[in-house]
Amino acid sequence: MKYILILLFAAFVSNAQIQKEQLNLMPWPQNINLTAGTFALSKNFKVNITGNPNPRIFIGATRFLRRLDGRTGLFLEQSFLTKVNESPEAELQINCVRNGKIAINEDESYKLIIASDKITINATSDLGALHGLETLLQLLQNNSSSYYFPAVEITDSPRFTWRGLMIDGARHFQPVDVIKRNLDAMASMKMNVFHWHLVDDQGWRIEMKKHSKLTELASDGSYYTQEEIKNIVKYADERGILVIPEIDIPGHASALLTAYPEVGSKVSDGKVTYEVQRNSGIFNATLDPSNPKTYQLLSEIFDEVCPLFPGEYFHIGGDENNGKEWNANPKIQEFKKKYNLANNHDLQTYFNMQLIPMLKKHNKKMMGWEEIMTENMSKDAIIHAWRGTNEGLASGGSLIKAAKSGFNTVLSNGYYIDLMLGVEKHYLNDPIPKNSILTPDEKARILGGEAAMWSELATPSNIDSRIWPRTAAIAERLWSNENVTDMISLRKRLKTISFRLEELGITHLRNKEVILRNISNNQKIEALNDFSNVCEPLKNYTRNGGGKKYRMHSPLTLFADACTADALDVFDFDTAVKNYLENKSQENQILVTNFFRKWIAMNADLISLSANAPLVQPLLPLSKSLNDLSQQLLLIIENKQTVNPTILNDLLEQCNSKKNADVELAVYNSLKKLL
Ligand code: ACM
């Protein structure tokens, strides 16, 4: 009897009614109603699908089973789902009313009900059902010996219809496996638009059968074949994701013009040439809008590229045309006069308008960066806000201007994850802030937002750690209720979400060790790891000042590439310092001084590693600064010694140096508070 009581108690404790706050859901659903009880997972757990879904749900449900397998080691008996109503007795019943369309404004809602003996997901479309499966996976709990789901009712749907991620495959080429694993991660965060930046000054990345010169002369052999593109589009479709290709014109055209210099705007008395750029930056190479051959070529390019992408939109870039080649070319200036085009912006609109019928021929509408927005632009175009903010017109809000002018619009300003800013900055950036000046109709034109991952400093080995986990926070901003803004909750949930991304092949955690092992020259990496947990890569594009330090073939395997935004120990140190300054208890003091001891030991270890690891040398000055200040702070805090303030300030400022190893000490602000 005693034994049974203990067992009952153990079961009660381990499966105790879970609280909402304990759930690691992301994006946070619209409505959660936890009820009593749990659903225990067993080996013969099965899924059954009813209704009229797109077959993508069978593949999706099969993937769901394999992910459950992977997590639990249960090796569920059900193998592959292939048709409706295969296992009418199954414990998980999914009903989809109709075939989901991969397009914006599609119904992505779902209702998930977990009871102790049965789980149901009801959705209008299979796209909603896929989201429901992701939520169900996030609900999985365990005790010491088994897995279960908490009883709950969730009704959920997205706040914004456009929840995107852009990946730049043009600067550093990102192979198919990088794209695929990121599509999986996007789907797990209920994101539905993959914007594929395929062409830029540094490379043309699309196989062209009729214009093979483009890849022969302007890709360095790194490009996506048309079969690979079709395969990725299908892969995205299976995950409920729309693919928007981008060919950036008329600027950003060095690669295109390397192959076809005759349609460039450069003036020359002899043969004009262009070259693929190896550096980062804004370049002059621009298509000639006055040359009929330009439009002939573009029309042929669209004829080949558009059919690869079934979606409704095609992104034509349009950003950062610096106008230098246009200004210098008398023929183009003549053309402007002839067509009454007051300035280069109007000339660019003229150019853009020629593209609209080329796209329309393939049932596509234009999308472009905010520079395409002028009075004469077709209102069918989507304006992609990147410089302009979500705030009032006075602060230059192109998103606001677009919505007010009758354009649909998508926000990327505030979601530039390559700036390497902390998660909070992106998370609290709302496309429609509470104080928005827009009318309901204008608000409805704000379709959502898109994280932008430019790849000047991103290779297949570090790109995942630049995208994740911060993009999960952006996904939540775009899906969840506007009032879901608690940073403590976000940070807590993000820890689990980040760990779960590994299940999908995302390398943001493991590649840190790969990079650090290389730096250590196959020695122990603990000290490097500790240091990487207080260092962050330089922000706001200061790492690659002038765009020439790192080129398109530079290996990005340095310490800064192992470091990430939101360095792991910073939040804990900040919290320890805050608590200590509020209450100098022995307990609070120890939490702070433990960090100092750790950093002093780390510095000694880095010095000894460096004896056989040249790549460690650049880290030593900053590590020494942290060591020196830590030693002084220990003397002050523990031994109550006074230290000359000038010396202390000098040591502190050395910790603020941004001159070493492309990183900054992210604990600087809290160190400063301690002084
Ligand atoms: C951009 O960042 N040039 C759109």
Residues whose N, C-alpha, C, O or C-beta is under 5 A from the ligand:
A	BS01	ACM	D319 E320 W369 W386
